[in-house]
Amino acid sequence: MEGIKMVDLHGQYLKIKHEVDEAIQGVIDSTAFIKGSDVRDFQDELSSYMGVSHTVACGNGTDALQVAMMALELQPGDEVITTPFTFIATVEVIKLLGLKPVFVDVEPNTFNLDPDLLEEAVTERTRAIVPVHLFGQCANMEAIMAFAGKHGIYVIEDNAQALGAEYTFADGSVQRAGTIGHMGTTSFFPSKNLGAFGDGGALFTNDESFGQRLASLVNHGMKQRYYYSYVGVNSRLDTLQAAILRVKLKHLDSYHLARQKAAAWYDQALSGISGLQVPTRSPFTTHIFHQYTLQLDPSKRDLLKDWLAERKVPSMIYYPVPLHLQDAYMDLGYKKGDLPVSEELSRRVLSLPIHTEMEEEQLKYITTQVQSFFKS
Ligand SMILES: *Cc1c(COP(=O)(O)O)cnc(C)c1O
């Protein structure tokens, strides 16, 4: 059996080595390292995969969030509602732009924004909501969009962890995560479901004027060469990364299937264990398992992590401290107890290895170790 890793990027590469190497060599031969044709082609191909009219590639998922927020032209002190149970980037960019993050707690079973708590967080300065589709499944977008519509506020979906997940509305229509709000963002960080060989990100919108503004903002706010309409940033996707991502996009659906298969194996082996909660699937979304995250009693969580580590099974805590309790954000004025679900989850969660190359033997070994912990 191969050594177990949280993510196996090398194994994944070997299966498409020929295609990837050829794509990389093509870019080197062209020397069009910035704004080469692969960038445009990748944007077009990703637009058609997503079913969205505008895709703007950029440097990384954090920049994508920042640029989306910049496109809204908010004023210092304007409030942006988001979740404290996410990666720091979501909140960092709100703060960097002089806006005020307002945290709303998550649902205990899905880890996603709890739409029932939005109403009490809204003020006359609320301008946007940033739901995060955490661990591979969508937040309750129908409820979030209805709420945003009622209050006239924007929705930016942080889709760094659910690129390709599908949301089904009550009327039966289906849309990809990241294309439902006014704008969506994603990341091609190597370990994401669609990972580059370095940094990368993208923005999505179906709004023509946002689409143009985003494309301009990532390129210094330029309109035509050396004429600037906005204060922008330099955030580009390298041609090399775009060429690699074009290859990998063709495999994305099969990558999702491989993750879902591993998740089904875990579910089957672990769902009967008392004291252990396997991931809950929301009825309105597919789950593409960016992470496979268990919940268990806080008194046992770290013991299980150590038990697994001793048996050469890696595991990770996403996320150990909710963002409202991070040192850098104490000036927002939150304290322990303000967002109890997120705080409790940070003590209960443990993510098991999940990636596209998991072998049955590995899954069997991992689940046997988890089972033996609960029997010991
Ligand atoms: C990875 C991630 C980001 C940031 O993406 P980078 O490409 O690393 O900048 C933002 N939000 C979430 C939820 C993420 O998981």
The ligand as a Tripos MOL2 file, in Angstrom:
@<TRIPOS>MOLECULE
LIG
   15    15     1     0     0
SMALL
NO_CHARGES

@<TRIPOS>ATOM
      1 C1         -8.3280   28.4380   -0.7530 C.3       1 LIG1
      2 C2         -9.3880   29.3670   -0.3590 C.ar      1 LIG1
      3 C3         -9.3140   30.7400   -0.6510 C.ar      1 LIG1
      4 C4         -8.0900   31.4180   -1.1740 C.3       1 LIG1
      5 O1         -7.5510   30.9320   -2.3270 O.3       1 LIG1
      6 P1         -6.0120   31.2290   -2.6830 P.3       1 LIG1
      7 O2         -5.9340   30.8280   -4.1090 O.co2     1 LIG1
      8 O3         -5.1740   30.3770   -1.7830 O.co2     1 LIG1
      9 O4         -5.7610   32.6760   -2.4890 O.co2     1 LIG1
     10 C5        -10.4050   31.5320   -0.3390 C.ar      1 LIG1
     11 N1        -11.4900   31.0300    0.2560 N.ar      1 LIG1
     12 C6        -11.5910   29.7210    0.5870 C.ar      1 LIG1
     13 C7        -12.8360   29.2240    1.2320 C.3       1 LIG1
     14 C8        -10.5360   28.8470    0.3040 C.ar      1 LIG1
     15 O5        -10.6430   27.5620    0.6520 O.3       1 LIG1
@<TRIPOS>BOND
     1     1     2 1
     2     2     3 ar
     3     2    14 ar
     4     3     4 1
     5     3    10 ar
     6     4     5 1
     7     5     6 1
     8     6     7 2
     9     6     8 1
    10     6     9 1
    11    10    11 ar
    12    11    12 ar
    13    12    13 1
    14    12    14 ar
    15    14    15 1
@<TRIPOS>SUBSTRUCTURE
     1 LIG1         1 GROUP 0 **** ****
